[in-house]
Amino acid sequence: MTGEPARVRQMWHLMEPLHAVLYYAPAAFEEAAALGYDTEERWASYFAWRAAPLGASGADEVVRTFHSFAPGMVDRHVPAGWAVAGPDAVLAARLRAVDRTYRALFGDRVEGAGFAEAAALARRAAEAAALGVPGGLGAANSALPWPDAPHLTLWQAATVLREHRGDGHIAALTGAGLDPVESLVSFAAVGAAPAEVFASRAWSAEEWGAARLRLQERGLLAADGTATDTGRELRAKVELRTDEEAAAPWRALGEAGRERLVELLGEPWLEVIGSGLLPSENTLGIGKV
């Protein structure tokens, strides 16, 4: 892949780890525990951190905006999580967790000129995002006030941009006629991640098998569960449309600004990847698509 879609996808691959480290960092679990969340597993805090910009949302809204999770899994955490801590308290704790995590990873550099410049560039891109999906996670995060500290601004901009991309990705999947579980099955079928990685989304074996059968009937999957040529072509179109939907912020930033952001974030990106906090396999297909 070349041209603008390749550059847009490069920026996603660069920014995503800077956002996603929140969901795995020890400081985030400590902050979640202090709020009263069960941290024996990561899902109670994950749903709280990610859904808080929506306000005290119900399960139906989270199912729709998160897209990939089985409704039964969402029901276990939403809206029950808001009885533990309200969205405003969660948002404040979220920024504390990011502050502690970034300081642990990057030390005093968070106070330096490089982070300040990167934050300003990322914020410019985030503010230019065409956040047009009503109730989407991109729009919800875009509506939050910007933090004062540059490293927190950087994280929030990365969050707006990744959720803006996610909103566009859901639109692309829906446009391709793929429901949530079919989206995961078809993604596994093109090698984005092993099928067992997607078990975290809690679809039952019966639901997964039924989705495979539906995709086979459409000619998108072979009998062994791998994608047919038609299935690969459809997924490629989904990813291309996702890149197109996510392109507006990077056009607004301009090529020079984008390249400068890549330069500034290269070292922090390597440090996050090298920290061991993020899983080696992920449901997003980073590094695979």
Contacts in CASP RR format, 6 or more apart in sequence:
PFRMAT RR
TARGET T0000
AUTHOR 0000-0000-0000
METHOD contacts of the structure
MODEL  1
MTGEPARVRQMWHLMEPLHAVLYYAPAAFEEAAALGYDTEERWASYFAWR
AAPLGASGADEVVRTFHSFAPGMVDRHVPAGWAVAGPDAVLAARLRAVDR
TYRALFGDRVEGAGFAEAAALARRAAEAAALGVPGGLGAANSALPWPDAP
HLTLWQAATVLREHRGDGHIAALTGAGLDPVESLVSFAAVGAAPAEVFAS
RAWSAEEWGAARLRLQERGLLAADGTATDTGRELRAKVELRTDEEAAAPW
RALGEAGRERLVELLGEPWLEVIGSGLLPSENTLGIGKV
1 9 0 8 1.000
4 243 0 8 1.000
4 247 0 8 1.000
4 250 0 8 1.000
4 251 0 8 1.000
5 240 0 8 1.000
5 243 0 8 1.000
5 244 0 8 1.000
5 247 0 8 1.000
7 250 0 8 1.000
7 258 0 8 1.000
8 243 0 8 1.000
8 244 0 8 1.000
8 246 0 8 1.000
8 247 0 8 1.000
8 250 0 8 1.000
9 239 0 8 1.000
9 243 0 8 1.000
9 289 0 8 1.000
10 262 0 8 1.000
11 161 0 8 1.000
11 250 0 8 1.000
11 258 0 8 1.000
11 261 0 8 1.000
11 262 0 8 1.000
12 161 0 8 1.000
12 162 0 8 1.000
12 165 0 8 1.000
12 246 0 8 1.000
12 286 0 8 1.000
13 286 0 8 1.000
13 287 0 8 1.000
14 261 0 8 1.000
14 262 0 8 1.000
14 265 0 8 1.000
14 266 0 8 1.000
14 269 0 8 1.000
15 122 0 8 1.000
15 158 0 8 1.000
15 161 0 8 1.000
15 162 0 8 1.000
15 265 0 8 1.000
16 158 0 8 1.000
16 162 0 8 1.000
16 284 0 8 1.000
16 286 0 8 1.000
17 269 0 8 1.000
17 272 0 8 1.000
17 273 0 8 1.000
17 278 0 8 1.000
17 286 0 8 1.000
18 154 0 8 1.000
18 155 0 8 1.000
18 158 0 8 1.000
18 265 0 8 1.000
18 268 0 8 1.000
18 269 0 8 1.000
18 272 0 8 1.000
19 155 0 8 1.000
19 158 0 8 1.000
19 159 0 8 1.000
19 162 0 8 1.000
20 162 0 8 1.000
20 278 0 8 1.000
21 101 0 8 1.000
21 105 0 8 1.000
21 272 0 8 1.000
21 275 0 8 1.000
21 277 0 8 1.000
21 278 0 8 1.000
22 28 0 8 1.000
22 49 0 8 1.000
22 94 0 8 1.000
22 97 0 8 1.000
22 98 0 8 1.000
22 101 0 8 1.000
22 155 0 8 1.000
23 42 0 8 1.000
23 45 0 8 1.000
23 46 0 8 1.000
23 49 0 8 1.000
23 50 0 8 1.000
24 42 0 8 1.000
24 277 0 8 1.000
24 278 0 8 1.000
24 279 0 8 1.000
25 97 0 8 1.000
25 100 0 8 1.000
25 101 0 8 1.000
25 104 0 8 1.000
25 277 0 8 1.000
27 96 0 8 1.000
27 97 0 8 1.000
27 100 0 8 1.000
27 101 0 8 1.000
27 104 0 8 1.000
28 45 0 8 1.000
28 49 0 8 1.000
28 94 0 8 1.000
28 97 0 8 1.000
28 101 0 8 1.000
29 39 0 8 1.000
29 42 0 8 1.000
29 45 0 8 1.000
30 97 0 8 1.000
30 100 0 8 1.000
31 93 0 8 1.000
31 94 0 8 1.000
31 96 0 8 1.000
31 97 0 8 1.000
31 100 0 8 1.000
32 39 0 8 1.000
32 44 0 8 1.000
32 45 0 8 1.000
32 48 0 8 1.000
32 49 0 8 1.000
32 93 0 8 1.000
32 97 0 8 1.000
33 39 0 8 1.000
34 93 0 8 1.000
35 48 0 8 1.000
35 84 0 8 1.000
35 85 0 8 1.000
35 89 0 8 1.000
35 90 0 8 1.000
35 93 0 8 1.000
36 84 0 8 1.000
36 85 0 8 1.000
37 44 0 8 1.000
37 45 0 8 1.000
37 48 0 8 1.000
37 81 0 8 1.000
37 84 0 8 1.000
37 85 0 8 1.000
38 44 0 8 1.000
39 45 0 8 1.000
43 73 0 8 1.000
43 76 0 8 1.000
43 77 0 8 1.000
44 77 0 8 1.000
44 81 0 8 1.000
44 84 0 8 1.000
47 62 0 8 1.000
47 74 0 8 1.000
47 77 0 8 1.000
47 78 0 8 1.000
47 81 0 8 1.000
48 77 0 8 1.000
48 81 0 8 1.000
48 84 0 8 1.000
48 85 0 8 1.000
48 90 0 8 1.000
49 90 0 8 1.000
49 94 0 8 1.000
49 97 0 8 1.000
50 66 0 8 1.000
50 137 0 8 1.000
51 57 0 8 1.000
51 62 0 8 1.000
51 65 0 8 1.000
51 66 0 8 1.000
51 78 0 8 1.000
51 87 0 8 1.000
52 86 0 8 1.000
52 87 0 8 1.000
52 90 0 8 1.000
52 91 0 8 1.000
52 94 0 8 1.000
53 87 0 8 1.000
53 91 0 8 1.000
53 137 0 8 1.000
53 140 0 8 1.000
53 141 0 8 1.000
53 143 0 8 1.000
53 144 0 8 1.000
54 61 0 8 1.000
54 62 0 8 1.000
54 65 0 8 1.000
54 87 0 8 1.000
54 135 0 8 1.000
54 136 0 8 1.000
54 137 0 8 1.000
54 140 0 8 1.000
55 87 0 8 1.000
55 140 0 8 1.000
56 79 0 8 1.000
56 82 0 8 1.000
56 86 0 8 1.000
56 87 0 8 1.000
57 78 0 8 1.000
57 79 0 8 1.000
58 78 0 8 1.000
58 79 0 8 1.000
59 71 0 8 1.000
59 74 0 8 1.000
59 75 0 8 1.000
59 78 0 8 1.000
59 79 0 8 1.000
61 135 0 8 1.000
62 69 0 8 1.000
62 74 0 8 1.000
62 78 0 8 1.000
63 69 0 8 1.000
63 71 0 8 1.000
63 74 0 8 1.000
65 135 0 8 1.000
65 136 0 8 1.000
65 137 0 8 1.000
65 167 0 8 1.000
65 170 0 8 1.000
66 74 0 8 1.000
66 137 0 8 1.000
67 170 0 8 1.000
67 173 0 8 1.000
67 180 0 8 1.000
67 183 0 8 1.000
68 180 0 8 1.000
68 183 0 8 1.000
68 184 0 8 1.000
68 201 0 8 1.000
68 283 0 8 1.000
69 180 0 8 1.000
69 201 0 8 1.000
69 202 0 8 1.000
70 180 0 8 1.000
70 181 0 8 1.000
70 201 0 8 1.000
70 202 0 8 1.000
70 203 0 8 1.000
70 204 0 8 1.000
70 207 0 8 1.000
72 202 0 8 1.000
73 201 0 8 1.000
73 202 0 8 1.000
85 93 0 8 1.000
91 144 0 8 1.000
95 147 0 8 1.000
95 152 0 8 1.000
98 151 0 8 1.000
98 152 0 8 1.000
98 155 0 8 1.000
99 149 0 8 1.000
99 151 0 8 1.000
99 152 0 8 1.000
102 110 0 8 1.000
102 151 0 8 1.000
102 152 0 8 1.000
102 155 0 8 1.000
103 110 0 8 1.000
103 151 0 8 1.000
105 268 0 8 1.000
105 271 0 8 1.000
105 272 0 8 1.000
105 275 0 8 1.000
106 115 0 8 1.000
106 151 0 8 1.000
106 268 0 8 1.000
106 271 0 8 1.000
109 115 0 8 1.000
110 149 0 8 1.000
110 150 0 8 1.000
110 151 0 8 1.000
112 150 0 8 1.000
114 264 0 8 1.000
115 150 0 8 1.000
115 151 0 8 1.000
115 154 0 8 1.000
116 150 0 8 1.000
117 260 0 8 1.000
117 264 0 8 1.000
118 150 0 8 1.000
118 154 0 8 1.000
118 261 0 8 1.000
118 264 0 8 1.000
118 265 0 8 1.000
118 268 0 8 1.000
119 150 0 8 1.000
119 151 0 8 1.000
119 153 0 8 1.000
119 154 0 8 1.000
119 157 0 8 1.000
120 150 0 8 1.000
120 153 0 8 1.000
121 253 0 8 1.000
121 257 0 8 1.000
121 260 0 8 1.000
121 261 0 8 1.000
121 264 0 8 1.000
122 153 0 8 1.000
122 154 0 8 1.000
122 157 0 8 1.000
122 158 0 8 1.000
122 161 0 8 1.000
122 261 0 8 1.000
123 146 0 8 1.000
123 153 0 8 1.000
123 154 0 8 1.000
123 156 0 8 1.000
123 157 0 8 1.000
124 252 0 8 1.000
124 253 0 8 1.000
125 157 0 8 1.000
125 161 0 8 1.000
125 249 0 8 1.000
125 250 0 8 1.000
125 252 0 8 1.000
125 253 0 8 1.000
125 258 0 8 1.000
125 261 0 8 1.000
126 142 0 8 1.000
126 156 0 8 1.000
126 157 0 8 1.000
126 160 0 8 1.000
126 161 0 8 1.000
126 164 0 8 1.000
126 249 0 8 1.000
127 142 0 8 1.000
128 248 0 8 1.000
128 249 0 8 1.000
128 251 0 8 1.000
128 252 0 8 1.000
128 253 0 8 1.000
129 138 0 8 1.000
129 142 0 8 1.000
129 160 0 8 1.000
129 161 0 8 1.000
129 164 0 8 1.000
129 248 0 8 1.000
129 249 0 8 1.000
130 164 0 8 1.000
130 248 0 8 1.000
130 249 0 8 1.000
131 138 0 8 1.000
131 139 0 8 1.000
131 142 0 8 1.000
131 160 0 8 1.000
131 164 0 8 1.000
131 167 0 8 1.000
132 139 0 8 1.000
132 167 0 8 1.000
133 139 0 8 1.000
133 167 0 8 1.000
133 168 0 8 1.000
133 170 0 8 1.000
133 171 0 8 1.000
136 163 0 8 1.000
136 167 0 8 1.000
137 163 0 8 1.000
137 166 0 8 1.000
137 167 0 8 1.000
138 160 0 8 1.000
138 163 0 8 1.000
138 164 0 8 1.000
138 166 0 8 1.000
138 167 0 8 1.000
139 167 0 8 1.000
140 163 0 8 1.000
141 156 0 8 1.000
141 159 0 8 1.000
141 160 0 8 1.000
141 163 0 8 1.000
142 160 0 8 1.000
142 164 0 8 1.000
144 156 0 8 1.000
146 153 0 8 1.000
146 156 0 8 1.000
147 153 0 8 1.000
147 156 0 8 1.000
161 246 0 8 1.000
161 249 0 8 1.000
164 246 0 8 1.000
164 249 0 8 1.000
165 242 0 8 1.000
165 245 0 8 1.000
165 246 0 8 1.000
166 242 0 8 1.000
166 246 0 8 1.000
167 245 0 8 1.000
168 241 0 8 1.000
168 242 0 8 1.000
168 245 0 8 1.000
168 246 0 8 1.000
169 238 0 8 1.000
169 242 0 8 1.000
169 245 0 8 1.000
171 241 0 8 1.000
171 245 0 8 1.000
172 237 0 8 1.000
172 238 0 8 1.000
172 239 0 8 1.000
172 241 0 8 1.000
172 242 0 8 1.000
172 245 0 8 1.000
173 183 0 8 1.000
173 238 0 8 1.000
176 234 0 8 1.000
176 237 0 8 1.000
176 238 0 8 1.000
178 186 0 8 1.000
178 238 0 8 1.000
179 211 0 8 1.000
181 203 0 8 1.000
181 207 0 8 1.000
181 208 0 8 1.000
181 211 0 8 1.000
182 211 0 8 1.000
182 214 0 8 1.000
182 215 0 8 1.000
184 198 0 8 1.000
184 201 0 8 1.000
184 203 0 8 1.000
184 208 0 8 1.000
184 211 0 8 1.000
184 283 0 8 1.000
185 195 0 8 1.000
185 198 0 8 1.000
185 208 0 8 1.000
185 209 0 8 1.000
185 211 0 8 1.000
185 212 0 8 1.000
185 215 0 8 1.000
185 221 0 8 1.000
186 215 0 8 1.000
186 220 0 8 1.000
186 221 0 8 1.000
186 227 0 8 1.000
186 231 0 8 1.000
186 234 0 8 1.000
186 235 0 8 1.000
187 193 0 8 1.000
187 198 0 8 1.000
187 235 0 8 1.000
187 283 0 8 1.000
187 285 0 8 1.000
188 194 0 8 1.000
188 195 0 8 1.000
188 197 0 8 1.000
188 198 0 8 1.000
189 215 0 8 1.000
189 220 0 8 1.000
189 221 0 8 1.000
189 225 0 8 1.000
189 226 0 8 1.000
189 227 0 8 1.000
189 231 0 8 1.000
189 235 0 8 1.000
190 227 0 8 1.000
190 231 0 8 1.000
190 232 0 8 1.000
190 235 0 8 1.000
190 289 0 8 1.000
191 288 0 8 1.000
192 283 0 8 1.000
192 284 0 8 1.000
192 285 0 8 1.000
192 288 0 8 1.000
192 289 0 8 1.000
193 281 0 8 1.000
193 282 0 8 1.000
193 283 0 8 1.000
193 285 0 8 1.000
193 288 0 8 1.000
194 281 0 8 1.000
195 208 0 8 1.000
197 281 0 8 1.000
197 282 0 8 1.000
197 283 0 8 1.000
198 283 0 8 1.000
200 283 0 8 1.000
201 283 0 8 1.000
203 211 0 8 1.000
212 221 0 8 1.000
212 225 0 8 1.000
215 221 0 8 1.000
215 231 0 8 1.000
216 222 0 8 1.000
216 223 0 8 1.000
216 225 0 8 1.000
219 228 0 8 1.000
219 230 0 8 1.000
219 231 0 8 1.000
220 227 0 8 1.000
220 228 0 8 1.000
220 230 0 8 1.000
220 231 0 8 1.000
220 234 0 8 1.000
221 227 0 8 1.000
221 228 0 8 1.000
221 231 0 8 1.000
222 228 0 8 1.000
227 235 0 8 1.000
235 289 0 8 1.000
239 289 0 8 1.000
250 258 0 8 1.000
253 261 0 8 1.000
272 278 0 8 1.000
END
